[in-house]
Amino acid sequence: MKEESKFPLITGNIALDLVNTELVRRGQRHDLLHSEGELLEWLKLMREKGCFHKLLLDEAEEQIHFIFPDLINFRALLRVNFEAIADGKAISDFFFSLLEDKIEQAPFIYKLHNNKLLSLPIGSIGGKIISIIALDVLKLIEANKLQKLKKCSNPDCVLLFIDETGRRKWCSMKICGNRNKAARFQQKKFENS
């Protein structure tokens, strides 16, 4: 049986999954990327999910200490902007410029690797990873998916997700939905006793 990840991979998008590496447990905010080792673990998981090529992961492993602060700072910028969008604010010109600037710092080239054409960013390894994440955000914007960005209905949860149906309330049934159901059941049980 495959071991379950400690990271809540509820979106299928590297940018949102990065932001969702901060969560709330027992009323306390927790950072799942508290160390370089945890960041490397997350990057390996993102590689398994097909977010980038193994060549980048190999380079990241060698230079994780350079990547760590830049990626944590970029996550904070993403969170601020994603939360504003989830609150109904328009995507700011500053956010567009920031994303475009990150890609310009590590633009994409194409290489043939094992008879497969790869789109790879060039530049510093931290810049490369941030460029991939910035491109993911721009693709979400292009597909009008950020217009469907929501915060979990659990007021104690900070996870974000894209609501494709327009009816989704919880970051995930497994994380908050079942907890809410259980709490309502216990409340009803208490009221009926």
C-alpha positions as CSV (number, residue, x, y, z in Angstrom):
1,M,0.0,0.0,0.0
2,K,1.3,3.4,-1.0
3,E,2.2,5.7,1.9
4,E,0.1,8.8,2.1
5,S,1.8,12.2,1.7
6,K,2.0,14.6,4.6
7,F,1.3,17.4,2.0
8,P,-2.3,18.1,1.1
9,L,-2.2,17.7,-2.6
10,I,-5.8,18.7,-3.3
11,T,-5.5,20.9,-6.4
12,G,-3.3,19.3,-9.1
13,N,-1.5,22.6,-9.6
14,I,2.0,23.1,-8.4
15,A,1.4,26.8,-7.4
16,L,-1.6,26.1,-5.3
17,D,0.0,23.0,-3.8
18,L,2.9,25.1,-2.8
19,V,0.7,27.7,-1.1
20,N,-1.1,24.8,0.6
21,T,2.1,23.7,2.3
22,E,0.9,26.0,5.1
23,L,-2.1,24.7,7.0
24,V,-3.8,24.9,10.4
25,R,-3.8,22.0,12.8
26,R,-5.5,22.2,16.2
27,G,-5.8,25.9,15.9
28,Q,-2.1,26.5,15.1
29,R,-0.7,27.4,11.7
30,H,1.9,24.9,10.5
31,D,4.5,25.3,7.8
32,L,5.1,21.9,6.1
33,L,8.2,23.4,4.5
34,H,10.0,24.3,7.7
35,S,13.4,23.0,6.5
36,E,15.4,22.3,3.4
37,G,14.8,18.6,3.8
38,E,11.0,19.1,3.8
39,L,11.3,21.3,0.7
40,L,13.3,18.6,-1.0
41,E,10.6,16.1,0.0
42,W,7.9,18.3,-1.5
43,L,10.0,18.8,-4.7
44,K,10.4,15.1,-5.1
45,L,6.6,14.6,-4.7
46,M,6.0,17.3,-7.3
47,R,8.4,15.5,-9.6
48,E,6.4,12.3,-9.1
49,K,3.3,14.3,-10.1
50,G,5.0,15.3,-13.3
51,C,5.4,19.0,-12.5
52,F,9.0,19.1,-13.8
53,H,11.8,16.9,-15.2
54,K,14.2,14.8,-13.1
55,L,17.1,16.8,-14.4
56,L,15.8,19.8,-12.4
57,L,15.3,17.7,-9.3
58,D,18.8,16.4,-9.5
59,E,20.1,20.0,-9.7
60,A,17.7,21.1,-6.8
61,E,19.1,18.4,-4.5
62,E,22.6,19.7,-5.0
63,Q,21.6,23.3,-4.3
64,I,18.6,23.1,-2.0
65,H,20.1,25.7,0.4
66,F,20.0,28.3,-2.3
67,I,16.4,27.5,-3.3
68,F,14.9,27.4,0.1
69,P,14.6,31.1,1.0
70,D,13.5,32.2,-2.5
71,L,10.8,29.6,-2.7
72,I,9.4,30.4,0.8
73,N,9.3,34.1,-0.1
74,F,7.6,33.3,-3.4
75,R,5.0,31.1,-1.6
76,A,4.2,34.1,0.6
77,L,3.6,36.4,-2.4
78,L,1.4,33.7,-4.0
79,R,-0.6,33.3,-0.8
80,V,-1.3,37.0,-0.5
81,N,-2.4,37.3,-4.1
82,F,-4.4,34.0,-4.2
83,E,-6.3,34.9,-1.0
84,A,-7.2,38.3,-2.5
85,I,-8.5,36.6,-5.6
86,A,-10.4,34.1,-3.5
87,D,-12.0,37.1,-1.7
88,G,-13.3,38.3,-5.0
89,K,-10.6,40.9,-5.9
90,A,-9.4,41.3,-9.4
91,I,-6.0,39.9,-10.4
92,S,-3.6,42.8,-9.9
93,D,-1.3,44.2,-12.6
94,F,1.5,43.8,-10.0
95,F,0.8,40.1,-9.8
96,F,0.9,39.7,-13.6
97,S,4.1,41.6,-13.7
98,L,5.6,39.6,-10.9
99,L,4.8,36.3,-12.6
100,E,6.1,37.5,-16.0
101,D,9.3,38.8,-14.3
102,K,9.9,35.4,-12.7
103,I,9.6,33.7,-16.0
104,E,11.9,36.2,-17.7
105,Q,14.6,35.5,-15.1
106,A,14.5,31.8,-16.1
107,P,13.0,31.6,-19.6
108,F,12.2,28.3,-21.2
109,I,14.2,26.5,-23.9
110,Y,13.6,23.2,-25.5
111,K,15.9,20.2,-25.3
112,L,15.7,16.7,-26.7
113,H,16.2,14.1,-23.9
114,N,15.7,10.4,-24.5
115,N,13.9,11.2,-27.7
116,K,11.4,13.4,-25.9
117,L,11.2,17.2,-26.3
118,L,11.4,18.9,-22.9
119,S,10.5,22.5,-22.1
120,L,13.1,23.5,-19.5
121,P,13.8,26.9,-17.9
122,I,17.4,28.2,-17.9
123,G,19.1,30.2,-15.1
124,S,19.7,29.5,-11.4
125,I,18.0,26.4,-10.1
126,G,15.8,28.5,-7.7
127,G,14.8,30.7,-10.6
128,K,14.0,27.6,-12.7
129,I,11.6,26.1,-10.1
130,I,10.0,29.5,-9.5
131,S,9.6,30.0,-13.3
132,I,7.8,26.7,-13.6
133,I,5.5,27.7,-10.7
134,A,4.9,31.2,-12.2
135,L,4.0,29.6,-15.6
136,D,1.5,27.3,-13.8
137,V,-0.2,30.4,-12.3
138,L,-0.3,32.1,-15.7
139,K,-1.9,29.0,-17.2
140,L,-4.5,29.1,-14.5
141,I,-5.2,32.7,-15.3
142,E,-5.4,31.9,-19.1
143,A,-7.9,29.1,-18.4
144,N,-10.0,31.4,-16.1
145,K,-9.5,28.9,-13.3
146,L,-8.3,31.5,-10.8
147,Q,-11.8,33.1,-11.0
148,K,-13.0,29.8,-9.4
149,L,-10.4,30.0,-6.6
150,K,-11.9,29.5,-3.1
151,K,-11.0,29.3,0.5
152,C,-12.2,26.3,2.5
153,S,-15.5,26.9,4.3
154,N,-13.9,25.8,7.5
155,P,-12.9,29.1,9.2
156,D,-10.0,27.4,10.8
157,C,-8.6,26.1,7.5
158,V,-6.3,28.1,5.2
159,L,-6.2,25.7,2.2
160,L,-7.2,27.0,-1.2
161,F,-8.7,25.1,-4.1
162,I,-10.4,25.6,-7.5
163,D,-14.1,25.0,-7.4
164,E,-14.9,23.6,-10.9
165,T,-18.5,22.8,-10.0
166,G,-19.5,26.0,-8.2
167,R,-20.8,23.9,-5.3
168,R,-17.7,22.8,-3.4
169,K,-17.4,24.1,0.1
170,W,-14.4,22.2,1.6
171,C,-10.8,22.0,0.7
172,S,-11.4,18.2,0.7
173,M,-14.0,15.9,2.2
174,K,-11.1,14.0,3.7
175,I,-9.6,17.0,5.5
176,C,-12.4,19.4,6.5
177,G,-15.7,18.0,5.0
178,N,-15.7,14.8,7.1
179,R,-14.7,16.8,10.3
180,N,-17.6,19.1,9.7
181,K,-20.0,16.2,9.2
182,A,-18.8,14.6,12.4
183,A,-19.1,17.8,14.3
184,R,-22.7,18.3,13.1
185,F,-23.6,14.7,14.0
186,Q,-22.2,15.1,17.5
187,Q,-24.0,18.4,17.9
188,K,-27.3,16.8,16.8
189,K,-26.7,13.9,19.1
190,F,-26.0,16.2,22.0
191,E,-29.2,18.3,21.3
192,N,-31.3,15.1,21.1
193,S,-30.1,13.7,24.4
